[in-house]
Amino acid sequence: MALSPATSGLTSTDGASRATPRRSVRGRRWKSLPFYAFISPWLIGTILLTAFPLIYAFGVSLTNWDGISPRFRFLGLENYTAVFSSPETWSSLGRTFLLAGIVVPVTIVGGLLLAIALNQKVRFRTGFRLLVYLPAIIPPVAATLAWKILFDRDNGGFNAFLRLFGIPAVDWLSQGIVFWVLVALLLWGIGAGVLINLAALQDVPIELREAARLDGANSFGVFWHVTLPAISPVLLFQVITTTIAVLQTFIPVLLLSPATAASSVTAVPEENQVFMISVYAQYFAYQRYGYASAMLWIFFALILLLTFVFFKFSGRVVFYAVDPSAQEGRR
C-alpha cells in the first residue's frame, strides 16, 4: 500500500520548495531589522525636520496667509507668478550668484593650493595647519561679530591701522564696500576645505606618482595627470557643498548690517540684499508668508537643479577608483 506524505511523516519536494522561500523571506526581514533600527533616528529626523516642513511650506505658498490671522485664501500659483515677475527677485538672485561666483572658485582653488603647500615636509607644518584650520571651527555668529568690530568706522582695528599712515577712515560697512567685506568673511573660513583636500592628497597612491615619474612626467605633469584626477571626487563634493552653503548665506549678511532686529531687516545695505535676506524680509517684515514660502520653494528647486547639473556634467572630469555603474551592475 502506498503511503501518502502525511501518513509517512515525509514532506514532498513541492512542499519543501514552497516552505523554503517563506523561511528565507522571514530570515531576510529579521536580518534587515538592525539596519532600520540604526537609521531610524536619521529617518525620523528627515521626515519631521525636512519632509514635513517642505510639504507644509508648499501648502502655505498656495495661500495668502500672513502668519497670524487664522483666515487665509487659496491663491493657487499666484505667489509663484508674482515671485518670477518681481524685479527684486532677479536682483537678489543676481547678487547671490555673484557672491557664489566669487567665493566658490576662490575657496576651491585656494583650498587646494594651501593643502598642497601644507602637504610639504617643512618645519612647523603642524602649527601652520592649525592656524589655517582655526577659523573654520569658530562659530559663524562670533566670527561675524568680530569682523564687524574690526571693520567699524570709528573704533575698528582696520581704520586704526590706516590712521597710522595718514589714511582717512573708511566706512567699510556702508554701501558699495560691505559686499567685499562679506566676500572676505566667507573666504576666511577656507580652512575646512584645506583639511579635506589635505586628507585627499595623502590618500593618493604613491605607486601612481612613481610610475608617472618613470614615464618622464615632471612635477606639474604628475599633479595634472595623477593627483588631480585622483582627488577629483573630493573636489566635486566641495564644489557642491560650498555652492549650496554660499547660496544660502544669511547670518553673516544680517549681522554685518547696521541693525539686526527682525523688524529692521530692510536696513541691510543694498549690495548685501541676497536672496535669503529677501525671503527673511518677506516673512518677518511684511508678513507675506505665502509669498515667502513660494520664494523658498523656487530657491529649493533652483539649488536642486544646479546640483543635478553638477552631477550630470562631472562625468568628464571626475574619475573614480571604482566605476559606480560597474558596482551597480554586480549587485
C-alpha positions in Angstrom: 0.0 0.0 0.0 1.4 3.4 -1.0 1.8 5.8 1.9 0.9 9.5 1.5 3.4 12.1 2.6 1.1 13.0 5.5 1.0 9.4 6.8 4.6 8.6 6.2 5.9 11.6 8.0 7.8 12.8 5.0 7.4 16.1 3.2 7.1 16.4 -0.5 9.6 18.2 -2.6 6.9 20.7 -3.7 6.1 21.4 -0.1 9.7 22.0 0.8 10.1 24.3 -2.2 7.1 26.2 -1.1 8.2 26.5 2.6 11.8 27.4 2.0 11.2 30.7 0.3 8.9 31.7 3.1 11.5 31.0 5.7 14.2 32.8 3.7 12.0 35.9 3.3 11.3 35.9 7.0 15.0 35.5 7.6 15.9 38.4 5.4 13.3 40.5 7.2 14.8 39.7 10.6 18.3 40.4 9.3 17.2 43.9 8.0 15.7 45.0 11.3 19.1 46.1 12.8 19.6 48.2 9.6 16.3 50.0 10.0 16.9 50.4 13.8 20.2 52.1 13.2 18.9 54.5 10.6 15.6 55.3 12.4 16.9 58.4 14.1 18.0 59.8 10.8 14.8 58.7 9.1 12.6 60.2 11.8 14.5 63.4 11.8 14.4 63.7 8.0 10.6 63.2 8.0 9.9 65.6 10.8 12.5 68.2 10.1 12.8 68.1 6.3 9.9 66.4 4.5 7.1 67.8 6.7 8.4 71.4 6.6 8.8 71.2 2.8 5.2 69.9 2.4 3.9 72.4 4.9 5.7 75.3 3.2 4.4 74.3 -0.2 0.8 74.3 1.2 1.4 77.8 2.6 2.8 79.0 -0.7 -0.5 78.4 -2.3 -2.3 80.8 0.1 -2.1 84.5 1.2 -1.6 83.6 4.8 0.1 86.4 6.9 1.4 84.1 9.6 -1.0 85.5 12.3 -4.6 85.5 11.1 -6.4 82.2 11.0 -8.2 83.4 7.8 -6.5 82.9 4.5 -7.4 82.5 0.9 -6.3 79.9 -1.6 -4.4 81.5 -4.4 -3.1 78.6 -6.4 0.1 79.6 -8.3 -0.3 83.3 -8.0 2.5 83.7 -5.5 4.9 81.9 -7.8 3.9 84.1 -10.7 4.4 87.2 -8.5 7.9 86.0 -7.5 9.0 85.5 -11.1 7.6 88.8 -12.2 9.2 90.8 -9.3 12.4 92.8 -10.1 13.6 92.3 -6.5 13.7 88.6 -7.1 16.0 88.8 -10.0 18.3 91.5 -8.4 18.7 89.4 -5.2 19.3 86.3 -7.2 21.9 88.1 -9.2 23.7 89.3 -6.1 23.5 85.8 -4.7 25.0 84.1 -7.7 27.7 86.9 -8.0 28.7 86.1 -4.4 28.8 82.3 -5.2 30.7 83.0 -8.4 33.4 84.8 -6.5 33.6 82.7 -3.3 33.2 79.2 -4.6 36.1 79.2 -7.2 38.4 81.0 -4.8 37.5 78.6 -2.0 38.1 75.5 -4.1 41.3 76.7 -5.9 42.7 78.4 -2.8 41.9 75.5 -0.5 43.7 73.1 -2.9 46.8 75.3 -3.2 47.0 75.7 0.5 46.6 72.0 1.0 49.4 71.3 -1.5 51.6 73.8 0.4 50.8 72.3 3.8 51.4 68.8 2.5 55.1 69.6 2.0 57.7 68.5 4.6 58.6 71.8 6.2 59.3 72.9 9.8 56.3 73.8 12.0 53.9 72.2 9.5 51.5 71.1 12.2 51.3 74.7 13.5 50.6 76.1 10.1 47.9 73.5 9.6 46.3 74.5 12.9 46.4 78.2 12.0 44.8 77.6 8.7 42.0 75.4 10.1 41.3 77.5 13.2 38.9 80.0 11.6 36.7 77.1 10.4 35.9 76.0 13.9 34.9 79.5 15.2 31.0 79.8 15.4 29.7 81.9 12.5 27.9 84.4 14.8 31.1 85.0 16.8 33.2 85.3 13.7 30.8 87.8 12.0 30.6 90.0 15.1 34.4 90.0 15.4 34.7 91.1 11.8 32.0 93.8 12.4 34.0 95.2 15.2 37.3 95.1 13.2 35.6 96.9 10.3 33.8 99.5 12.4 34.3 103.0 11.0 35.0 104.8 14.3 36.7 102.2 16.6 37.6 99.4 14.2 41.1 97.9 14.1 41.5 98.3 10.3 40.8 102.0 10.4 43.1 102.4 13.3 45.9 100.8 11.2 45.1 103.1 8.3 45.4 106.2 10.5 49.0 105.2 11.3 49.7 106.1 7.6 47.6 109.2 7.5 44.8 107.5 5.5 41.3 108.7 6.5 38.8 106.3 8.0 36.8 104.1 5.6 33.2 103.2 6.2 33.6 99.5 5.4 30.1 98.5 6.3 28.3 101.1 4.1 27.1 100.9 0.6 29.5 99.5 -2.0 32.3 98.2 0.2 30.3 95.9 2.5 29.8 93.3 -0.2 33.6 92.8 -0.4 33.7 92.6 3.4 31.2 89.8 3.2 33.3 88.0 0.5 36.4 88.3 2.7 34.5 86.9 5.7 33.3 83.9 3.8 36.8 83.2 2.4 38.2 83.5 5.9 36.8 80.0 6.7 38.6 78.3 3.9 40.4 76.0 6.4 37.6 73.4 6.3 38.2 72.7 2.6 42.0 72.7 3.2 41.7 69.9 5.7 39.6 67.8 3.3 42.0 68.4 0.4 44.9 67.6 2.6 43.4 64.2 3.5 42.7 63.5 -0.1 46.2 64.4 -1.2 47.7 62.0 1.3 45.4 59.2 0.1 46.7 59.3 -3.5 48.7 56.1 -4.1 52.5 56.7 -4.2 52.8 54.0 -6.8 50.9 56.1 -9.3 53.1 59.1 -8.8 56.3 57.0 -9.1 55.0 55.4 -12.3 54.3 58.8 -13.8 57.8 60.0 -13.0 59.3 56.8 -14.6 57.4 57.7 -17.7 59.1 61.1 -17.8 56.4 63.3 -16.2 57.6 66.4 -14.3 56.1 67.7 -11.0 53.3 69.5 -12.8 52.6 66.5 -15.1 52.3 64.3 -12.0 49.9 66.7 -10.4 47.8 67.2 -13.5 47.6 63.6 -14.7 47.7 61.7 -11.5 47.0 63.7 -8.3 44.2 65.9 -9.7 42.2 63.0 -11.2 42.6 61.0 -8.0 41.2 63.7 -5.8 38.5 64.9 -8.3 35.6 63.2 -6.4 36.6 65.2 -3.3 36.8 68.4 -5.3 33.3 67.7 -6.7 32.0 67.2 -3.2 33.4 70.5 -2.1 32.1 72.3 -5.2 28.5 71.1 -4.5 28.5 71.7 -0.7 30.3 75.1 -0.9 27.9 76.3 -3.6 24.9 75.3 -1.6 26.3 76.9 1.6 27.2 80.2 -0.2 23.8 80.4 -2.0 22.1 80.1 1.4 24.3 82.7 3.1 22.1 84.6 5.7 23.6 85.1 9.2 26.8 86.9 8.1 24.8 89.2 5.9 22.3 90.0 8.6 24.9 90.6 11.3 27.1 92.8 9.2 24.2 95.2 8.7 23.8 98.3 10.9 20.7 96.9 12.6 20.0 93.2 13.2 16.4 93.2 14.5 13.8 91.3 12.5 11.7 94.5 12.1 14.7 96.3 10.6 16.0 93.6 8.2 15.3 96.1 5.4 18.2 98.2 6.7 20.7 95.7 5.2 22.7 97.6 2.6 21.5 97.1 -1.0 24.8 95.4 -2.1 24.1 92.6 0.5 20.5 92.1 -0.3 21.0 88.5 -1.2 18.1 86.1 -1.8 17.8 84.7 1.7 17.6 88.3 3.1 14.7 89.0 0.8 13.0 85.8 1.9 13.5 86.8 5.6 12.1 90.3 4.9 9.0 88.9 3.3 8.4 86.6 6.3 9.1 88.9 9.2 9.0 92.4 8.0 6.0 92.2 5.6 4.2 89.1 7.0 3.8 87.6 3.5 4.2 84.0 4.5 2.6 82.6 1.3 4.8 84.7 -0.9 8.0 84.0 1.1 7.2 80.2 1.1 6.9 80.4 -2.7 10.3 82.1 -2.9 11.8 79.3 -0.8 10.3 76.6 -2.9 11.7 78.2 -6.1 15.1 78.5 -4.5 15.0 74.9 -3.4 14.1 73.8 -6.9 16.9 76.0 -8.3 19.5 74.5 -6.0 18.3 71.0 -6.8 18.6 71.7 -10.5 22.1 73.2 -10.0 23.2 70.1 -8.1 21.8 67.8 -10.9 23.8 69.8 -13.4 27.0 69.4 -11.4 26.5 65.6 -11.3 25.4 65.4 -14.9 28.5 67.1 -16.4 31.0 65.9 -13.8 31.4 62.6 -15.6 34.0 64.0 -18.0 36.3 65.5 -15.3 35.7 63.3 -12.2 37.4 59.9 -12.0 36.6 57.2 -9.6 38.9 54.4 -8.5 35.9 52.0 -8.9 33.3 52.7 -11.6 29.9 53.2 -9.8 28.0 51.8 -12.8 30.1 48.6 -12.7 29.4 48.2 -9.0 25.6 48.6 -9.6 25.8 46.0 -12.3 27.4 43.5 -9.9 24.6 44.0 -7.4 
